[in-house]
Amino acid sequence: MHIGKCLDSIKACHVSSRQDIEVIVVLNRCTDATEAIARKHGATIVKEDSKNLSRIRNRGAALASGDIIVTIDADSYMSTNMLSEISNALETGRYIGGGARVLPERESLGIRTTMLLLNVTMFLTGLSGGLFWCLRRDFEAIGGFNEALLFSEDLDFAKRLKTYGRKRKLKFTMLKNVYIVTSCRKFDKFGDWFVLKLILFRGKEISRGLQGQDHSLANWLFYDFDR
């Protein structure tokens, strides 16, 4: 179970930084031990059964009572300095928020190629994915994640947060000294070149999905992945 490693990493951050934190886990049609593991770690539990990643993320953020929101997927874990570095960045008053480096849990030629393309895209756009951090007031100001999107909601969120920050003369940044490690479970299931194959051979499906016209690709990649 990836959720256990994710929650363990958050606990390690808590011990390292000695900051007050609250952990909120959103259960999306879970049929495994996710809820039991989350409760064992002392997390607040909320259920959201919709096939909508943005709604799932927003549901968790809506319960947050702290001033800072950090989002991370359950199949990823963070470096032990993540929360302290986020806090330090926001305390400077220079940043609207941002992300962190994303590392795969294993490597292969296909995965390295995919990550290279992802990193080039992030560099050219100045955006990020995988983990986000910002003040709760700014998360609410931009309306959180866009629930009209079936996928790519993370890049959309980063783009809108960056635009909002620019208006306030604040930067969207990728923290240099932190990282998350994300699982390769989709590569394990679909093959290490599956992302590139999607781009090359299923462009029309991607386009229809981005426009909210076709749920099949989103269901296959995200909502029904483990079913």
C-alpha angles and dihedrals in degrees: 000000000000094000092071093056090046093053092044089056091052090050090051089052089051093052092045097048099030088217124148108252138172122207119210120189119194112207114212111193090313117183097173134068095287095113094048092049092048092050091048088057091051096249124156109246128216129168125222114170100181122116091238120107093197093053090048092052094044091050090060094044091051089064094051115114098181128091095242127058122201120180126197133165118249092240093059134070132204136229115260093249095053101103096041091050091049091050092048092050094051092046090062089067090223100103137066090196138278147177144266141243115285118218125186118236090233137014139228134150092267094048093044090051091049092049091047091055090046093050092048090051091049092048094050095045099035089228133121143202141200098050131030134187133186142131114290091236090058092046088055093043092062093041097251118255118354107253092196090072123086093199140348085058089135095060090044090053092049091049094051093044090050091049091048091049093050090058088056093043092248126133130235105218145181109228109234102205099050136064146174126224113217128199122254093215093128090050088048091054104036102027134267093272097046096109092054091046089053091053094046101041109021102044094128092054090049091050093049090047093051088053092050092244100116126038097181098089093045091048091050095048102037124001101043097026096116096038 
